[in-house]
Amino acid sequence: MTVNISPSKLAKVSLTCNTNLGIGGQGVCLANAAAGLSKIADLTVFCAEMETFETNFPVYPVGYSRWSKRLLATPLLRRRNDLAVLLSDLYFDQQVSKKLQSQPCDLIMGVAGQTNLGFKTAKAKGAIAWLYCLNNYLPFMQKQIQQEMQFLADSTVATMNPMMLQRFSEECEQAELIVVLSNVAKQTFIDAGVPAEKITVINPFINTERFYPAPKNDSIFRPLYIGTIEPRKGVQYLIPAFIQAKIPNSELLLIGGTSTRILRLFVEKTLNQNSNIKQEFWNFSEQEPVQVFSRCSVLVLPSVEDGFGLVALEAMACGLPVIVTSHCGAADLVQDGVNGFIVPPRDEIAIAEKLDFLAANESIRQEMGKVARATALVYTEELYKQQLQQIFINQGLLN
């Protein structure tokens, strides 16, 4: 599809996200949006930090809240991760709001939970507000996390502060448009009563030249999980599923650290009792991700809640089929049984069955990996920009 765009009616667009531009899941989504918006209008990005790379638009890193850092550095207070996140987002929002008082702004696109004050300041000057939600509907996300708290009997599981949820509610009310990463996420908003016409979907993209297929050099069937081992990501269901499958010559590879004490103890016990389950730590901003993906047979993202799950798209670009849950936004990209599988959340038996099938059918697994790569190649930066331009057209902001 080719879209012929005339000059934008919007002189100034502000994009805000309390993260490091281009680093991590949020940072990559921020960079995605920046790449698209910079082609449409005069863009300014507000973020927490940024890497030392050149951009064709101004970037204002406002830094991180020292109170949030201090709280996380205090042993007795570390369990209050909800308060640390709130303090960090409040600080970021306050700094952006101050900047916007003197910064021209016709449209502000801000990440959910981080932009309530920024919306108010920009809208008071006549700007349009778009909420950029990188997760599912936040009260839905909160409900899923609380269910895991009960399952794990873990009081340290990170939940969202009530003030965060109130800020999110106000942001939804202020926003003329809510931009989400998947139809899965969109449905959680609709189920909460948000009008469907107020929500638009734009799937993220990745660099398929950095994520590409490479030969696997052993015969071990190796499922892979990448990400923080936190309750909402569902590793507590993947591990027993892998053990139940009892696949010969297999190894489960977990890449990432744990977020809570209960999960740390659970993983440590698992590693001590199962020699074919491994945990490794990689920094993919400095190390080549293909070195990990090429060792593996399938990526499993067993999230009980996930607005998208960018690692699934990265794995597909590397030629791996994926297993994701129906609560994971990456399910948008998965054709069940063609380039991966979609399973119900919290379903150990379903995960075990899919792992067993893929291990027993190498030729099918390889073919699914080829289709997965072809799928990833569709989600390009150019397609993202065209879709973003179409959103502007649909909103009457471009001719």
C-alpha positions in Angstrom: 0.0 0.0 0.0 1.3 3.4 -0.9 -0.1 6.5 0.8 0.5 9.9 -0.8 0.8 12.4 2.1 0.5 16.1 1.8 2.2 18.3 4.4 0.8 17.7 7.9 -1.7 20.1 9.5 0.2 19.5 12.7 3.3 21.7 13.2 4.5 20.2 16.5 4.1 16.6 17.9 5.4 15.6 21.3 6.0 11.9 22.1 6.6 11.0 25.7 7.8 7.8 27.4 9.5 7.2 30.7 12.2 4.9 29.4 15.5 4.8 27.5 15.0 5.5 23.8 15.6 2.3 21.8 16.4 0.0 24.8 14.2 -2.7 26.1 10.6 -3.4 25.0 9.2 0.0 25.9 12.3 1.8 24.4 11.9 -0.1 21.1 8.2 0.8 20.9 9.1 4.4 21.6 11.7 4.3 18.8 9.1 2.7 16.5 6.6 5.6 17.1 9.4 8.2 16.8 10.5 6.8 13.4 6.9 7.0 12.1 6.0 10.4 13.6 9.2 12.1 12.5 8.1 11.5 8.9 4.8 13.1 9.4 5.3 16.2 11.6 7.8 18.2 13.5 8.6 15.7 16.3 10.0 16.2 19.8 10.7 13.2 22.0 10.7 13.3 25.8 12.3 10.2 27.5 14.1 9.2 30.6 17.5 8.5 28.9 18.8 7.8 25.5 21.7 6.0 23.8 24.3 8.1 22.1 23.0 7.8 18.6 21.9 10.5 16.1 18.3 11.3 15.5 16.6 13.6 13.0 14.4 15.1 15.7 15.2 16.7 19.1 15.3 14.4 22.2 15.0 15.6 25.7 16.1 13.1 28.3 14.7 14.2 31.7 16.4 11.5 33.8 15.0 9.3 36.5 13.4 10.2 39.9 16.1 10.1 42.7 13.3 9.3 45.2 12.4 6.2 43.2 16.0 5.1 43.0 16.4 5.7 46.7 13.3 3.7 47.6 14.6 0.7 45.5 18.0 1.0 47.2 16.5 0.7 50.7 16.2 -3.0 51.7 13.1 -2.6 53.8 11.3 -0.7 51.1 12.2 -2.7 48.0 8.9 -4.6 48.1 7.1 -1.3 47.3 7.9 -1.6 43.6 4.5 -0.1 42.9 5.4 3.1 44.7 8.8 3.2 43.0 7.2 3.0 39.6 4.6 5.6 40.6 7.3 8.0 41.9 9.3 7.6 38.7 6.4 8.2 36.4 5.2 11.2 38.5 8.6 12.7 38.3 8.8 12.1 34.5 5.3 13.5 34.0 6.0 16.6 36.0 9.2 17.3 34.1 7.5 16.9 30.7 4.6 19.1 31.9 7.0 21.9 32.8 8.7 21.6 29.4 5.3 21.7 27.6 4.4 25.0 29.2 6.9 26.7 26.9 7.1 24.0 24.2 4.8 24.4 21.2 2.6 21.3 20.9 -0.3 20.5 18.6 -0.5 16.8 19.5 0.9 14.9 22.4 1.2 11.1 22.3 2.1 9.9 25.7 2.6 6.4 27.3 -0.2 5.2 29.6 0.4 6.0 33.3 3.1 8.5 32.5 1.4 11.4 30.9 -1.6 12.7 32.9 -0.1 16.1 33.7 1.4 16.4 30.3 -2.0 15.8 28.7 -3.6 18.5 30.9 -0.8 21.0 30.1 -0.9 20.3 26.4 -4.7 20.3 26.1 -4.9 23.6 28.0 -2.9 25.0 25.0 -5.3 23.5 22.5 -3.4 20.3 21.7 -4.9 16.9 20.8 -4.0 14.0 23.2 -3.3 10.4 22.1 -2.7 7.7 24.7 0.0 5.3 23.7 -0.7 2.1 25.7 2.0 -0.5 25.5 0.1 -2.9 27.8 -3.4 -4.3 27.9 -6.0 -2.2 29.8 -4.3 -1.6 33.1 -7.1 -2.8 35.4 -7.1 -6.0 33.4 -3.4 -6.3 33.8 -3.8 -5.6 37.6 -6.4 -8.4 37.8 -4.0 -10.9 36.1 -1.1 -9.9 38.5 -3.3 -10.3 41.5 -4.3 -13.8 40.4 -0.6 -14.7 40.2 0.0 -13.3 43.7 -2.5 -15.8 45.0 -1.1 -18.7 42.9 2.5 -18.0 44.0 1.6 -16.9 47.6 4.0 -14.0 47.0 3.3 -10.7 48.8 6.2 -9.1 46.9 4.6 -9.5 43.5 4.5 -6.0 41.8 1.1 -4.6 41.5 0.0 -1.1 40.4 -0.4 1.6 42.9 -4.1 2.8 43.1 -2.9 6.3 42.2 -1.4 4.9 39.0 -4.7 3.4 38.0 -6.5 6.6 38.8 -4.0 8.5 36.6 -4.6 6.0 33.8 -8.4 6.4 34.1 -8.0 10.2 33.7 -5.7 9.7 30.7 -8.2 7.5 29.0 -10.9 10.2 29.5 -8.6 13.0 28.2 -7.4 11.1 25.2 -9.1 11.6 21.8 -7.5 8.4 20.6 -5.9 5.3 22.3 -3.2 3.6 20.4 -2.4 0.0 21.3 0.0 -2.6 20.0 -2.4 -5.5 19.3 -6.0 -6.5 18.8 -5.6 -8.6 22.0 -4.9 -5.3 23.9 -7.7 -3.5 22.1 -10.2 -6.2 23.2 -9.3 -5.6 26.8 -10.2 -1.9 26.4 -13.5 -2.8 24.7 -14.4 -5.3 27.4 -13.9 -2.5 29.9 -16.4 -0.3 28.1 -14.1 1.9 26.0 -15.7 2.6 22.6 -14.0 0.6 19.9 -13.9 3.6 17.6 -11.7 5.4 20.2 -9.0 2.6 19.9 -6.6 1.9 17.1 -4.0 -0.8 16.6 -0.5 -0.5 15.2 1.7 -3.6 15.6 5.4 -2.9 16.3 8.3 -3.7 14.0 11.9 -4.9 14.5 15.1 -4.8 12.6 15.0 -8.1 10.6 18.6 -7.6 9.6 19.7 -7.8 13.2 17.3 -10.7 13.9 17.8 -13.4 11.2 17.9 -17.2 10.9 21.2 -18.9 11.6 22.1 -22.6 11.6 21.5 -24.6 14.7 24.6 -26.6 15.6 23.3 -29.4 17.8 20.4 -31.9 17.9 19.0 -30.8 21.3 15.4 -29.8 21.3 15.7 -26.5 23.1 12.6 -24.3 24.0 13.6 -20.8 24.8 12.2 -18.1 27.1 13.6 -14.5 27.1 12.6 -11.8 29.5 12.3 -10.9 33.1 11.0 -13.9 35.0 8.1 -12.1 36.6 4.7 -13.4 37.6 2.7 -12.0 34.6 5.1 -13.6 32.1 4.0 -17.1 33.1 7.4 -18.9 33.5 5.8 -20.6 36.5 3.6 -22.5 34.0 6.3 -23.1 31.4 8.7 -24.9 33.7 6.2 -27.6 34.9 5.0 -27.9 31.3 8.5 -28.7 30.1 9.1 -31.2 32.9 5.7 -32.9 32.2 6.5 -33.2 28.5 9.6 -35.5 29.3 11.1 -34.9 25.8 14.3 -36.9 25.2 17.4 -35.0 24.4 15.9 -31.7 25.4 16.8 -28.6 27.4 14.8 -25.5 28.5 16.8 -22.3 28.3 15.7 -19.3 30.4 17.3 -16.0 29.5 16.7 -13.3 32.2 16.6 -12.7 35.9 13.8 -13.0 38.4 11.7 -10.1 39.8 10.6 -11.5 43.2 12.1 -13.6 46.0 9.5 -16.4 45.6 10.3 -16.8 41.9 14.0 -16.6 42.5 13.7 -19.5 45.0 11.4 -21.4 42.6 14.0 -21.0 39.7 16.9 -21.9 42.0 15.1 -25.1 43.1 14.2 -25.9 39.5 17.8 -25.6 38.4 19.1 -27.7 41.3 16.6 -30.5 40.5 16.7 -30.5 36.7 20.0 -30.5 34.9 18.3 -29.9 31.6 16.9 -26.5 32.6 19.4 -23.7 32.3 19.4 -20.0 33.1 21.6 -17.5 31.4 22.0 -13.7 31.4 22.5 -11.7 28.3 22.6 -8.0 27.4 21.1 -7.8 23.9 21.9 -4.1 23.6 25.6 -5.2 23.6 25.5 -8.8 22.5 24.1 -10.3 19.3 20.7 -11.9 19.9 21.2 -14.4 17.1 23.8 -16.2 19.2 20.9 -17.3 21.5 18.1 -17.7 19.0 20.2 -19.9 16.8 20.7 -22.5 19.6 17.0 -22.9 20.1 14.0 -24.8 18.6 11.0 -22.7 19.6 10.3 -19.6 21.7 7.6 -19.9 24.4 6.0 -16.7 25.7 3.5 -18.0 28.3 2.3 -14.6 29.5 -0.9 -14.3 31.5 -0.9 -10.7 30.3 1.2 -9.0 27.6 0.3 -6.0 25.5 2.5 -7.5 22.7 5.6 -9.4 23.6 8.3 -8.1 21.2 10.5 -11.0 21.8 8.0 -13.2 19.9 8.4 -11.2 16.8 12.2 -11.2 17.2 12.2 -15.0 17.5 10.0 -15.3 14.4 12.5 -13.1 12.5 15.2 -15.6 13.6 13.2 -18.5 12.0 11.7 -20.0 15.2 8.1 -21.0 15.6 6.5 -19.5 18.7 4.1 -20.6 21.4 2.2 -17.7 22.9 -1.0 -17.4 25.0 -4.3 -15.8 23.9 -3.6 -13.0 26.4 -0.4 -12.1 24.6 -0.6 -9.4 21.9 1.9 -11.2 19.7 -1.0 -13.7 19.0 -2.0 -11.1 16.4 0.9 -12.4 14.3 0.5 -16.2 15.0 -1.5 -18.5 12.7 -2.2 -21.4 14.9 -0.4 -24.5 13.6 1.3 -22.5 10.7 4.0 -20.3 12.2 3.4 -21.2 15.9 0.7 -22.0 18.4 -1.7 -20.0 20.5 -2.6 -21.7 23.9 -4.8 -20.6 26.8 -3.0 -18.7 29.6 -2.0 -20.8 32.6 -2.5 -24.0 30.7 0.5 -26.3 31.4 -1.0 -29.2 29.6 -1.5 -27.3 26.4 2.1 -26.0 26.4 3.5 -29.5 27.1 1.4 -30.9 24.2 2.8 -28.3 21.7 6.3 -28.8 22.9 6.0 -32.5 22.5 4.5 -32.1 19.0 7.3 -29.8 17.8 10.0 -32.1 19.3 8.5 -35.1 17.5 8.0 -33.4 14.1 11.3 -31.7 13.2 10.4 -31.1 9.5 7.1 -29.5 10.5 8.9 -27.4 13.0 11.4 -26.2 10.4 8.7 -25.3 8.0 6.8 -23.4 10.7 10.1 -21.5 11.4 10.3 -20.5 7.7 6.8 -19.2 7.7 7.5 -17.4 11.0 10.4 -15.6 9.3 8.2 -14.7 6.4 5.7 -13.3 8.8 8.3 -11.1 10.6 9.4 -9.7 7.2 6.0 -8.3 6.6 6.2 -6.1 9.7 8.6 -3.5 8.4 9.4 0.1 9.4 7.8 1.2 6.1 4.6 -0.7 6.8 4.5 0.9 10.3 5.0 4.4 8.9 2.2 3.8 6.3 -0.2 2.5 9.0 0.6 5.5 11.3 0.0 7.9 8.4 -3.3 6.2 7.8 -4.2 6.8 11.4 -3.5 10.5 11.0 -5.6 10.5 7.8 -8.5 8.7 9.6 -8.3 11.3 12.4 -8.5 14.1 9.9 -5.0 15.3 10.7 -3.5 14.7 7.2 -4.9 15.5 3.8 
